[in-house]
Amino acid sequence: MARVVALVPDLLFGSRVLALLRAAGHDVELCARAEDARARAGAADVLLVDLTQGDLEGATLVPAPPGVATLAVYAHVDAAARDRARDAGFDLVVPRSRMVREGAALVGRLAGEAG
């Protein structure tokens, strides 16, 4: 079970992420603001950042505290967000659709790598 801090301002997507990760046994804390996620990231195994909000620069959360893996999600049509996340140093960058399909496994894999 991984401890996840998720910066997901979109309530609908946030509820999907929360449900799928909790169903897999992960402990998840949703944050709507980067400041809140930054403050809580040190207690996490994985920091998940949704980059689909135009006014959100979640890439500034990387590097995360030592031992915390990072996962960024982006809209599949937004190659610029994907590239920014990769350039910022996120451990894994995936489209939202993949997060919905494979999110629990992705988080589990990252948590294993972070610990």
KAVEN-V376412 format. One line per field, one symbol per residue. ss: DSSP state (H for helix, E for strand, C for the rest). phi: phi as a letter, one per 40 degrees, with the letter a starting at -180 (. if undefined). A space follows every 10 residues. Layout:
# KAVEN-V376412
ss = ???
phi = ???
This chain:
# KAVEN-V376412
ss = CCEEEEECCC HHHHHHHHHH HHHCCCEEEE ECCHHHHHHH HHHCCEEEEE CCCCCCCHHH HCCCCCCCEE EEEECCCCHH HHHHHHHHCC CEEEEHHHHH HHHHHHHHHH HHHHC
phi = .bcbbbcbcc cccdcccdcc ccccgccbbc bcbdcccccc cccbcbbbbc cccdcbbccc cbccddgbcb bbbacdcbcc cdcccccchd cabbcdccdc cbdccccdcc ccccc
